[in-house]
Amino acid sequence: MRKRKIFGTQARPRLSVWRSLKNIHAQIIDDVAGKTLVAQTSLKMKNGGNIAGAKAVGVNIAAKAKAAGISLVVFDRGKFRYHGRIKALADAAREGGLVF
């Protein structure tokens, strides 16, 4: 069984999430134009590697997306399972107003 490719368009860009042991990063990408529209990272946050840091990144990415006029996105969790920090970021982004 092959994994389906997730692709973002101008009308519905892709919210891509990447996590490492110490930080978590989120980008909203228009794959058609090949541009990152909005980005947020936990690099300069005090607690970037835990669930509280992931929630903060989710809230901030949602606020930046709303400022850029983006409300609909496609969620791309990459190779990471949907639990822990990835789930916390997604839930915080939904509470912030993103729809996916």
mmCIF file of the C-alpha atoms, coordinates in Angstrom:
data_MODEL
# 
_entry.id   MODEL 
# 
loop_
_atom_site.group_PDB 
_atom_site.id 
_atom_site.type_symbol 
_atom_site.label_atom_id 
_atom_site.label_alt_id 
_atom_site.label_comp_id 
_atom_site.label_asym_id 
_atom_site.label_entity_id 
_atom_site.label_seq_id 
_atom_site.pdbx_PDB_ins_code 
_atom_site.Cartn_x 
_atom_site.Cartn_y 
_atom_site.Cartn_z 
_atom_site.occupancy 
_atom_site.B_iso_or_equiv 
_atom_site.pdbx_formal_charge 
_atom_site.auth_seq_id 
_atom_site.auth_comp_id 
_atom_site.auth_asym_id 
_atom_site.auth_atom_id 
_atom_site.pdbx_PDB_model_num 
ATOM 1   C CA . MET A 1 1   ? 0.000  0.000  0.000  1.00 0.00 ? 1   MET A CA 1 
ATOM 2   C CA . ARG A 1 2   ? 1.462  3.333  -1.053 1.00 0.00 ? 2   ARG A CA 1 
ATOM 3   C CA . LYS A 1 3   ? 1.118  6.534  0.889  1.00 0.00 ? 3   LYS A CA 1 
ATOM 4   C CA . ARG A 1 4   ? -0.899 9.226  -0.843 1.00 0.00 ? 4   ARG A CA 1 
ATOM 5   C CA . LYS A 1 5   ? 0.994  12.449 -1.537 1.00 0.00 ? 5   LYS A CA 1 
ATOM 6   C CA . ILE A 1 6   ? -0.309 15.525 0.244  1.00 0.00 ? 6   ILE A CA 1 
ATOM 7   C CA . PHE A 1 7   ? -0.333 18.605 -1.966 1.00 0.00 ? 7   PHE A CA 1 
ATOM 8   C CA . GLY A 1 8   ? -1.189 22.218 -1.131 1.00 0.00 ? 8   GLY A CA 1 
ATOM 9   C CA . THR A 1 9   ? -2.808 24.648 -3.550 1.00 0.00 ? 9   THR A CA 1 
ATOM 10  C CA . GLN A 1 10  ? -3.346 28.394 -3.419 1.00 0.00 ? 10  GLN A CA 1 
ATOM 11  C CA . ALA A 1 11  ? -6.928 27.918 -2.209 1.00 0.00 ? 11  ALA A CA 1 
ATOM 12  C CA . ARG A 1 12  ? -5.937 25.290 0.377  1.00 0.00 ? 12  ARG A CA 1 
ATOM 13  C CA . PRO A 1 13  ? -2.208 25.379 1.240  1.00 0.00 ? 13  PRO A CA 1 
ATOM 14  C CA . ARG A 1 14  ? -0.374 22.641 3.142  1.00 0.00 ? 14  ARG A CA 1 
ATOM 15  C CA . LEU A 1 15  ? 0.396  22.956 6.868  1.00 0.00 ? 15  LEU A CA 1 
ATOM 16  C CA . SER A 1 16  ? 3.622  20.990 7.190  1.00 0.00 ? 16  SER A CA 1 
ATOM 17  C CA . VAL A 1 17  ? 4.912  19.993 10.642 1.00 0.00 ? 17  VAL A CA 1 
ATOM 18  C CA . TRP A 1 18  ? 8.419  18.851 11.565 1.00 0.00 ? 18  TRP A CA 1 
ATOM 19  C CA . ARG A 1 19  ? 9.630  17.939 15.019 1.00 0.00 ? 19  ARG A CA 1 
ATOM 20  C CA . SER A 1 20  ? 13.015 17.173 16.457 1.00 0.00 ? 20  SER A CA 1 
ATOM 21  C CA . LEU A 1 21  ? 13.979 16.180 19.971 1.00 0.00 ? 21  LEU A CA 1 
ATOM 22  C CA . LYS A 1 22  ? 14.308 19.813 21.089 1.00 0.00 ? 22  LYS A CA 1 
ATOM 23  C CA . ASN A 1 23  ? 12.020 21.838 18.789 1.00 0.00 ? 23  ASN A CA 1 
ATOM 24  C CA . ILE A 1 24  ? 8.962  21.809 16.559 1.00 0.00 ? 24  ILE A CA 1 
ATOM 25  C CA . HIS A 1 25  ? 8.461  23.709 13.297 1.00 0.00 ? 25  HIS A CA 1 
ATOM 26  C CA . ALA A 1 26  ? 5.361  24.496 11.215 1.00 0.00 ? 26  ALA A CA 1 
ATOM 27  C CA . GLN A 1 27  ? 5.048  26.005 7.729  1.00 0.00 ? 27  GLN A CA 1 
ATOM 28  C CA . ILE A 1 28  ? 2.103  26.821 5.507  1.00 0.00 ? 28  ILE A CA 1 
ATOM 29  C CA . ILE A 1 29  ? 3.184  26.102 1.931  1.00 0.00 ? 29  ILE A CA 1 
ATOM 30  C CA . ASP A 1 30  ? 1.654  26.735 -1.497 1.00 0.00 ? 30  ASP A CA 1 
ATOM 31  C CA . ASP A 1 31  ? 3.045  23.801 -3.500 1.00 0.00 ? 31  ASP A CA 1 
ATOM 32  C CA . VAL A 1 32  ? 1.820  25.122 -6.852 1.00 0.00 ? 32  VAL A CA 1 
ATOM 33  C CA . ALA A 1 33  ? 3.851  28.339 -6.545 1.00 0.00 ? 33  ALA A CA 1 
ATOM 34  C CA . GLY A 1 34  ? 6.584  26.671 -4.485 1.00 0.00 ? 34  GLY A CA 1 
ATOM 35  C CA . LYS A 1 35  ? 6.404  29.310 -1.738 1.00 0.00 ? 35  LYS A CA 1 
ATOM 36  C CA . THR A 1 36  ? 6.267  29.244 2.029  1.00 0.00 ? 36  THR A CA 1 
ATOM 37  C CA . LEU A 1 37  ? 3.452  31.595 2.994  1.00 0.00 ? 37  LEU A CA 1 
ATOM 38  C CA . VAL A 1 38  ? 3.763  31.498 6.800  1.00 0.00 ? 38  VAL A CA 1 
ATOM 39  C CA . ALA A 1 39  ? 6.280  29.849 9.138  1.00 0.00 ? 39  ALA A CA 1 
ATOM 40  C CA . GLN A 1 40  ? 6.639  29.424 12.899 1.00 0.00 ? 40  GLN A CA 1 
ATOM 41  C CA . THR A 1 41  ? 9.238  27.627 14.987 1.00 0.00 ? 41  THR A CA 1 
ATOM 42  C CA . SER A 1 42  ? 9.961  26.983 18.642 1.00 0.00 ? 42  SER A CA 1 
ATOM 43  C CA . LEU A 1 43  ? 13.692 27.683 18.386 1.00 0.00 ? 43  LEU A CA 1 
ATOM 44  C CA . LYS A 1 44  ? 13.644 30.796 20.583 1.00 0.00 ? 44  LYS A CA 1 
ATOM 45  C CA . MET A 1 45  ? 10.943 29.597 22.982 1.00 0.00 ? 45  MET A CA 1 
ATOM 46  C CA . LYS A 1 46  ? 11.861 28.527 26.493 1.00 0.00 ? 46  LYS A CA 1 
ATOM 47  C CA . ASN A 1 47  ? 9.938  25.229 26.316 1.00 0.00 ? 47  ASN A CA 1 
ATOM 48  C CA . GLY A 1 48  ? 10.115 24.410 22.629 1.00 0.00 ? 48  GLY A CA 1 
ATOM 49  C CA . GLY A 1 49  ? 10.517 20.662 22.891 1.00 0.00 ? 49  GLY A CA 1 
ATOM 50  C CA . ASN A 1 50  ? 7.415  19.823 24.889 1.00 0.00 ? 50  ASN A CA 1 
ATOM 51  C CA . ILE A 1 51  ? 3.638  19.916 24.471 1.00 0.00 ? 51  ILE A CA 1 
ATOM 52  C CA . ALA A 1 52  ? 3.357  23.488 25.779 1.00 0.00 ? 52  ALA A CA 1 
ATOM 53  C CA . GLY A 1 53  ? 5.816  24.644 23.120 1.00 0.00 ? 53  GLY A CA 1 
ATOM 54  C CA . ALA A 1 54  ? 3.883  22.789 20.415 1.00 0.00 ? 54  ALA A CA 1 
ATOM 55  C CA . LYS A 1 55  ? 0.646  24.463 21.540 1.00 0.00 ? 55  LYS A CA 1 
ATOM 56  C CA . ALA A 1 56  ? 2.339  27.871 21.391 1.00 0.00 ? 56  ALA A CA 1 
ATOM 57  C CA . VAL A 1 57  ? 3.580  27.170 17.853 1.00 0.00 ? 57  VAL A CA 1 
ATOM 58  C CA . GLY A 1 58  ? 0.062  26.081 16.841 1.00 0.00 ? 58  GLY A CA 1 
ATOM 59  C CA . VAL A 1 59  ? -1.529 29.251 18.204 1.00 0.00 ? 59  VAL A CA 1 
ATOM 60  C CA . ASN A 1 60  ? 1.121  31.469 16.585 1.00 0.00 ? 60  ASN A CA 1 
ATOM 61  C CA . ILE A 1 61  ? 0.902  29.788 13.164 1.00 0.00 ? 61  ILE A CA 1 
ATOM 62  C CA . ALA A 1 62  ? -2.895 30.159 13.231 1.00 0.00 ? 62  ALA A CA 1 
ATOM 63  C CA . ALA A 1 63  ? -2.613 33.867 14.101 1.00 0.00 ? 63  ALA A CA 1 
ATOM 64  C CA . LYS A 1 64  ? -0.083 34.469 11.314 1.00 0.00 ? 64  LYS A CA 1 
ATOM 65  C CA . ALA A 1 65  ? -2.250 32.544 8.850  1.00 0.00 ? 65  ALA A CA 1 
ATOM 66  C CA . LYS A 1 66  ? -5.333 34.582 9.733  1.00 0.00 ? 66  LYS A CA 1 
ATOM 67  C CA . ALA A 1 67  ? -3.308 37.779 9.234  1.00 0.00 ? 67  ALA A CA 1 
ATOM 68  C CA . ALA A 1 68  ? -2.281 36.477 5.788  1.00 0.00 ? 68  ALA A CA 1 
ATOM 69  C CA . GLY A 1 69  ? -5.894 35.636 4.915  1.00 0.00 ? 69  GLY A CA 1 
ATOM 70  C CA . ILE A 1 70  ? -5.545 31.840 5.164  1.00 0.00 ? 70  ILE A CA 1 
ATOM 71  C CA . SER A 1 71  ? -8.226 29.801 6.907  1.00 0.00 ? 71  SER A CA 1 
ATOM 72  C CA . LEU A 1 72  ? -8.371 26.455 5.024  1.00 0.00 ? 72  LEU A CA 1 
ATOM 73  C CA . VAL A 1 73  ? -5.294 24.197 5.037  1.00 0.00 ? 73  VAL A CA 1 
ATOM 74  C CA . VAL A 1 74  ? -4.319 20.574 4.406  1.00 0.00 ? 74  VAL A CA 1 
ATOM 75  C CA . PHE A 1 75  ? -2.512 19.041 7.393  1.00 0.00 ? 75  PHE A CA 1 
ATOM 76  C CA . ASP A 1 76  ? 0.767  17.245 6.611  1.00 0.00 ? 76  ASP A CA 1 
ATOM 77  C CA . ARG A 1 77  ? 2.208  15.462 9.631  1.00 0.00 ? 77  ARG A CA 1 
ATOM 78  C CA . GLY A 1 78  ? 5.020  13.955 7.578  1.00 0.00 ? 78  GLY A CA 1 
ATOM 79  C CA . LYS A 1 79  ? 6.421  10.742 8.982  1.00 0.00 ? 79  LYS A CA 1 
ATOM 80  C CA . PHE A 1 80  ? 5.302  11.519 12.525 1.00 0.00 ? 80  PHE A CA 1 
ATOM 81  C CA . ARG A 1 81  ? 2.418  9.752  14.248 1.00 0.00 ? 81  ARG A CA 1 
ATOM 82  C CA . TYR A 1 82  ? -0.584 11.884 15.171 1.00 0.00 ? 82  TYR A CA 1 
ATOM 83  C CA . HIS A 1 83  ? -0.100 12.008 18.942 1.00 0.00 ? 83  HIS A CA 1 
ATOM 84  C CA . GLY A 1 84  ? 1.792  14.016 21.536 1.00 0.00 ? 84  GLY A CA 1 
ATOM 85  C CA . ARG A 1 85  ? 3.321  17.224 20.225 1.00 0.00 ? 85  ARG A CA 1 
ATOM 86  C CA . ILE A 1 86  ? 1.938  16.844 16.696 1.00 0.00 ? 86  ILE A CA 1 
ATOM 87  C CA . LYS A 1 87  ? -1.609 16.465 18.039 1.00 0.00 ? 87  LYS A CA 1 
ATOM 88  C CA . ALA A 1 88  ? -1.131 19.393 20.448 1.00 0.00 ? 88  ALA A CA 1 
ATOM 89  C CA . LEU A 1 89  ? 0.025  21.646 17.592 1.00 0.00 ? 89  LEU A CA 1 
ATOM 90  C CA . ALA A 1 90  ? -2.904 20.579 15.393 1.00 0.00 ? 90  ALA A CA 1 
ATOM 91  C CA . ASP A 1 91  ? -5.475 21.122 18.161 1.00 0.00 ? 91  ASP A CA 1 
ATOM 92  C CA . ALA A 1 92  ? -4.045 24.568 18.988 1.00 0.00 ? 92  ALA A CA 1 
ATOM 93  C CA . ALA A 1 93  ? -4.086 25.558 15.301 1.00 0.00 ? 93  ALA A CA 1 
ATOM 94  C CA . ARG A 1 94  ? -7.744 24.471 15.060 1.00 0.00 ? 94  ARG A CA 1 
ATOM 95  C CA . GLU A 1 95  ? -8.602 26.508 18.154 1.00 0.00 ? 95  GLU A CA 1 
ATOM 96  C CA . GLY A 1 96  ? -6.802 29.447 16.558 1.00 0.00 ? 96  GLY A CA 1 
ATOM 97  C CA . GLY A 1 97  ? -9.132 29.331 13.558 1.00 0.00 ? 97  GLY A CA 1 
ATOM 98  C CA . LEU A 1 98  ? -7.494 27.069 10.964 1.00 0.00 ? 98  LEU A CA 1 
ATOM 99  C CA . VAL A 1 99  ? -9.783 24.501 9.328  1.00 0.00 ? 99  VAL A CA 1 
ATOM 100 C CA . PHE A 1 100 ? -8.421 21.097 8.277  1.00 0.00 ? 100 PHE A CA 1 
# 
